[in-house]
């Protein structure tokens, strides 16, 4: 009986313990599950508003000119004087440099002597021709007289009244007179060709004389047009040879700005030019506002460029602008309808923005139409997209982790 109690009592205690633990677990208060709220990023946003605006684009370029001249030496001579210096402006025809004339003057004198000598030879030829014409009749008479002497000698020789030697002498005299006549006739016949040779030599000598006179004039280096001196390559005492660069000038009245137009706008601008629309650009250089007009597009696209070069003619040019001056141009495009004006901070990449739908971001692909400067002198972006509706909230804050579906809240 004692042994039974030793077994039953522990079992009862164990059972009661299990019941008590089960009751405690069953009556334990349950924890209420809390919903985890997704983190929302605070952003700025503006409602989409469609407008009709004349857009602008900003392009960068440098001042150049299609009309410059690199003046080179045409003769070998010493630099005698330098009249102008780099950066000075000159009028058309103004003397820039003076080369020594001594060598060229000596050549000119030689050429003049050659011409005078040929003129004298032509005069001698004409005198000789007149003399030959005058001698021709006399020579013919001498031939007739020699022929008569031969005939008399033959009769005398037949009658045994003279020797054979006398007849031979008469025949010899006759032949000599005939040869002299033929030579005289040949000289007369060759007169036109000799005269033509002398006339050709005269023209050649006169051309060389003219060349020497031109070279003499080329010792005065003058401005080909109203211009500014870009570079000066010589100094007094330098010895220059034909082809050596002396001075470079550029036309002040034909200044242009070469600026690269981005490829996304080049087709629009090309069509505007083809339709005869005036394309105006503006800039400010040294506090001076300058207007420019796009005249043409370059004929080739450089391999390392992202667009085509536009050539802008200055409308109110300034003579103080040196070549190579860097300029920032605001280029006006044709009026555009149904566009949205946004700050540049709203743009992601090249063609993407985000709108807010139900507190989450949604990416939109847009078309960049251009830029515009507001009344507050703030540059803003113009876009167009058929997927955007008026009033849609467009994010204007740059988020480093912006993706479609990201939770956001708009700042008040």
C-alpha positions in Angstrom: 0.0 0.0 0.0 2.8 2.3 0.8 4.5 1.5 -2.5 1.3 2.3 -4.4 1.1 5.7 -2.7 4.7 6.4 -3.7 3.7 5.9 -7.4 0.3 7.4 -7.5 1.0 10.7 -5.6 3.8 11.8 -8.0 1.6 11.0 -11.0 -1.2 13.1 -9.5 1.2 16.0 -8.9 2.6 15.7 -12.4 -0.9 15.7 -13.9 -1.9 18.7 -11.9 1.2 20.6 -13.0 0.5 19.9 -16.6 -3.1 21.1 -16.2 -1.9 24.3 -14.5 0.7 25.0 -17.3 -1.9 24.3 -20.0 -4.4 26.7 -18.3 -1.8 29.4 -18.0 -0.9 29.1 -21.7 -4.6 29.1 -22.7 -5.3 32.2 -20.7 -2.1 34.1 -21.9 -3.1 37.5 -23.5 -2.5 37.5 -27.3 -0.2 40.2 -28.9 -1.9 42.3 -31.5 -0.1 42.2 -34.9 0.9 45.7 -36.2 1.0 46.5 -39.9 4.5 47.6 -41.1 4.2 50.9 -43.0 6.4 51.4 -46.1 8.8 54.4 -45.8 7.7 57.3 -48.1 10.3 59.8 -49.5 9.5 63.5 -49.2 9.6 65.2 -52.7 8.6 68.4 -54.4 6.1 68.2 -57.2 4.3 70.6 -59.6 1.1 70.0 -61.5 1.5 69.5 -65.3 0.3 72.6 -67.2 0.3 72.7 -71.0 1.4 75.9 -72.7 2.3 77.4 -76.1 5.9 78.6 -75.8 8.8 79.6 -78.2 11.6 77.4 -76.9 15.3 78.2 -76.7 18.3 76.0 -76.6 21.7 76.9 -75.2 24.7 76.3 -77.6 28.3 77.1 -77.2 30.7 78.3 -79.8 33.6 80.5 -80.8 34.0 83.5 -83.0 35.6 82.9 -86.4 35.5 84.3 -89.9 35.2 82.8 -93.4 37.2 85.7 -94.7 40.8 85.9 -93.5 44.0 86.3 -95.4 47.4 84.9 -94.7 49.6 87.4 -96.5 52.8 85.8 -97.9 55.9 87.1 -99.5 56.0 86.9 -103.4 59.6 87.9 -103.7 62.9 87.4 -101.9 63.7 90.6 -100.0 64.5 92.0 -96.6 61.8 93.4 -94.4 62.5 97.2 -94.4 59.7 98.4 -92.1 56.7 97.1 -90.1 53.9 99.6 -90.1 51.3 97.8 -87.9 51.3 95.5 -84.9 49.2 92.6 -83.8 45.7 93.5 -82.8 45.5 96.8 -84.7 42.7 97.5 -87.1 43.4 98.7 -90.6 41.5 100.0 -93.6 41.4 98.4 -97.0 44.6 99.2 -99.0 46.5 100.4 -95.9 50.2 99.7 -95.9 51.1 96.9 -93.4 54.7 96.0 -94.2 57.4 97.3 -96.5 60.0 95.1 -98.2 63.3 96.3 -99.6 62.9 97.2 -103.3 66.6 97.1 -104.3 66.7 93.5 -105.7 63.4 93.8 -107.4 64.3 97.1 -108.9 67.5 95.7 -110.4 65.6 92.8 -112.0 63.1 95.3 -113.4 65.9 97.3 -115.0 67.3 94.1 -116.6 63.8 93.3 -118.0 63.5 96.8 -119.4 66.9 96.5 -121.1 65.8 93.2 -122.7 62.7 94.9 -124.1 64.7 97.8 -125.4 67.1 95.5 -127.1 64.4 93.5 -128.9 62.7 96.8 -130.0 66.0 97.8 -131.5 66.3 94.4 -133.3 62.8 94.8 -134.8 63.8 98.3 -136.1 67.0 96.8 -137.6 65.0 94.0 -139.2 62.6 96.5 -140.9 65.5 98.6 -142.1 67.2 95.5 -143.5 64.0 94.5 -145.3 63.6 97.9 -147.0 67.3 97.7 -148.0 66.8 94.3 -149.5 63.8 95.4 -151.5 65.8 98.3 -152.8 68.8 96.1 -153.8 66.6 93.5 -155.5 66.2 95.4 -158.8 69.9 96.2 -158.9 70.8 92.5 -158.3 68.5 91.5 -161.1 70.2 93.9 -163.5 73.6 92.6 -162.4 72.4 89.1 -163.2 71.3 90.3 -166.7 74.6 92.0 -167.3 76.5 88.9 -166.3 74.4 86.8 -168.6 75.1 89.2 -171.5 78.8 88.9 -170.8 78.5 85.1 -170.9 76.8 85.3 -174.3 79.5 87.6 -175.8 82.2 85.3 -174.4 80.6 82.3 -176.0 80.5 84.0 -179.5 84.0 85.2 -179.2 85.2 81.7 -178.1 83.3 80.2 -181.1 85.1 82.6 -183.5 88.4 81.8 -181.8 88.7 85.4 -180.8 89.1 84.7 -177.1 90.3 81.9 -174.9 88.2 79.3 -173.0 89.4 80.9 -169.8 87.7 84.1 -170.5 84.4 82.2 -171.1 84.8 80.4 -167.8 85.4 83.6 -165.9 82.2 85.1 -167.4 80.3 81.9 -166.4 81.7 82.1 -162.9 80.7 85.8 -162.6 77.2 85.0 -163.8 76.8 82.2 -161.3 77.9 84.4 -158.4 75.4 87.1 -159.4 72.6 84.4 -159.6 73.6 83.1 -156.1 73.5 86.7 -154.7 70.1 87.3 -156.2 68.7 84.1 -154.8 70.2 84.9 -151.4 68.6 88.3 -151.5 65.2 86.9 -152.5 65.5 84.3 -149.7 66.2 87.1 -147.2 63.2 89.0 -148.4 61.0 85.9 -148.1 62.2 85.1 -144.6 61.5 88.6 -143.3 57.9 87.9 -142.0 59.2 84.9 -139.9 62.2 86.8 -138.5 59.9 89.7 -137.6 57.4 87.2 -136.0 60.2 85.7 -133.9 61.3 89.2 -132.8 57.7 90.1 -131.9 57.3 87.0 -129.9 60.6 87.7 -128.1 59.3 91.2 -127.4 56.1 89.9 -125.9 58.0 87.5 -123.7 60.4 90.3 -122.6 57.5 92.6 -122.0 55.7 89.9 -119.9 58.8 89.5 -117.8 59.0 93.3 -117.4 55.4 93.4 -116.3 56.1 90.6 -113.8 59.0 92.5 -112.4 56.8 95.6 -112.1 54.2 93.5 -110.3 56.8 92.1 -108.0 58.0 95.6 -107.3 54.4 96.5 -106.2 54.4 93.3 -104.0 57.1 94.8 -101.9 54.3 96.9 -100.4 52.2 94.6 -98.3 48.7 96.1 -98.0 45.5 95.1 -96.3 43.1 93.4 -98.8 40.1 94.5 -96.9 39.1 96.4 -93.7 40.5 94.0 -91.1 42.4 93.4 -87.9 45.9 92.0 -87.6 45.7 88.5 -86.1 49.4 87.5 -86.2 52.6 89.2 -87.2 55.3 86.7 -88.2 58.3 89.0 -89.2 60.3 91.9 -87.9 62.6 94.5 -89.5 65.7 93.0 -91.0 64.2 89.5 -91.6 65.0 88.0 -95.0 61.9 86.5 -96.5 61.5 84.2 -99.5 58.5 83.6 -101.8 55.9 81.7 -99.8 57.0 82.8 -96.4 54.1 83.9 -94.2 54.3 87.6 -93.3 51.1 88.7 -91.6 47.6 87.3 -91.1 44.5 89.5 -91.0 40.7 88.8 -90.8 37.7 90.7 -92.0 35.9 92.6 -89.2 32.7 92.8 -91.2 32.3 89.1 -91.7 32.6 87.7 -88.2 30.6 84.5 -87.4 30.1 82.2 -84.5 30.5 78.5 -85.0 28.4 76.6 -82.5 27.5 73.0 -82.2 23.7 72.3 -82.3 22.7 69.1 -80.5 21.6 66.3 -82.8 18.1 66.2 -81.3 17.4 69.7 -82.5 19.3 69.6 -85.8 16.4 68.3 -87.9 14.0 71.0 -86.6 16.4 73.7 -87.3 17.2 72.4 -90.8 13.5 72.4 -91.6 13.2 76.0 -90.3 16.1 77.1 -92.6 14.6 75.3 -95.6 11.2 77.0 -95.0 13.0 80.4 -94.9 12.3 81.0 -91.2 14.6 83.5 -89.5 16.5 81.8 -86.6 17.7 84.4 -84.1 20.2 83.9 -81.3 21.4 86.2 -78.6 24.4 86.5 -76.3 26.2 88.9 -74.0 29.9 89.6 -74.4 31.7 91.9 -72.0 28.3 93.3 -71.0 27.3 94.1 -74.6 24.2 92.3 -75.9 24.7 90.9 -79.3 22.1 89.5 -81.8 23.0 86.8 -84.3 21.2 85.0 -87.1 21.8 81.4 -88.1 22.8 81.6 -91.8 23.7 78.0 -92.6 24.7 74.6 -91.2 28.1 73.1 -91.8 28.6 70.6 -94.7 30.0 67.8 -92.6 29.7 66.4 -89.1 32.8 65.8 -87.1 33.3 62.2 -85.9 33.7 63.3 -82.3 30.7 65.6 -82.2 27.1 65.1 -81.0 25.5 67.3 -83.6 26.0 69.6 -86.5 27.8 73.0 -86.5 25.7 76.1 -87.0 27.2 79.3 -88.4 25.7 82.4 -87.0 26.3 85.9 -88.6 26.6 88.8 -86.1 23.8 91.3 -86.7 25.2 94.1 -84.5 28.8 93.2 -84.7 31.5 94.7 -82.5 35.0 95.5 -83.8 36.4 94.6 -80.4 35.7 90.9 -80.7 38.8 88.9 -81.3 38.8 85.5 -83.1 38.4 82.5 -80.9 36.2 84.3 -78.3 34.1 81.8 -76.5 30.3 82.6 -76.5 27.2 81.1 -75.0 24.2 81.5 -77.3 20.5 81.4 -76.6 18.9 80.1 -79.8 15.2 80.6 -80.4 13.2 77.8 -82.1 9.8 77.8 -83.7 6.8 78.2 -81.4 5.7 74.9 -79.8 2.2 74.0 -78.6 1.1 71.6 -75.8 4.4 71.7 -74.0 5.2 71.5 -70.2 7.7 73.8 -68.5 9.8 72.1 -65.8 12.9 72.8 -63.8 15.9 70.7 -64.9 15.8 68.9 -61.6 12.7 67.0 -62.8 14.7 65.3 -65.6 16.2 61.9 -65.1 18.7 60.8 -67.7 18.0 62.2 -71.1 14.3 61.5 -71.6 12.6 60.4 -68.4 10.6 62.1 -65.6 8.4 60.7 -62.8 4.8 61.5 -62.0 3.0 60.6 -58.7 0.1 58.2 -58.8 -1.5 57.0 -55.6 1.5 58.1 -53.6 4.0 56.1 -55.8 6.4 57.1 -58.6 5.6 56.2 -62.2 8.3 56.7 -64.9 7.4 58.6 -68.1 9.4 58.8 -71.3 9.2 62.4 -72.6 10.4 64.4 -75.6 12.8 67.3 -74.9 11.5 70.2 -76.9 13.9 72.8 -75.8 14.5 75.3 -73.0 13.2 78.7 -72.0 14.4 81.5 -69.7 11.7 82.8 -67.3 11.1 86.3 -66.3 13.2 85.6 -63.2 16.1 84.7 -65.5 15.8 81.0 -64.6 16.5 78.4 -67.3 13.8 75.7 -67.4 13.2 72.7 -69.5 10.3 72.2 -72.1 9.0 68.7 -72.6 6.2 67.0 -74.4 4.5 63.6 -73.7 1.1 62.2 -74.7 1.0 60.1 -71.6 0.9 63.1 -69.2 -2.5 64.7 -68.4 -3.1 68.2 -67.3 -2.8 68.4 -63.5 -0.6 65.3 -63.1 1.9 65.8 -60.3 5.5 65.8 -61.7 8.4 65.2 -59.3 10.9 68.0 -59.3 13.2 66.5 -56.7 16.2 64.4 -57.7 16.0 61.1 -55.9 19.1 58.8 -56.2 16.9 55.7 -55.9 14.0 56.8 -58.0 12.1 53.8 -59.6 8.6 53.1 -60.6 6.6 52.1 -57.4 8.7 54.0 -54.9 6.5 55.5 -52.2 6.7 59.3 -51.9 5.0 62.2 -50.2 4.8 65.7 -51.5 6.2 68.5 -49.4 3.6 71.1 -48.3 
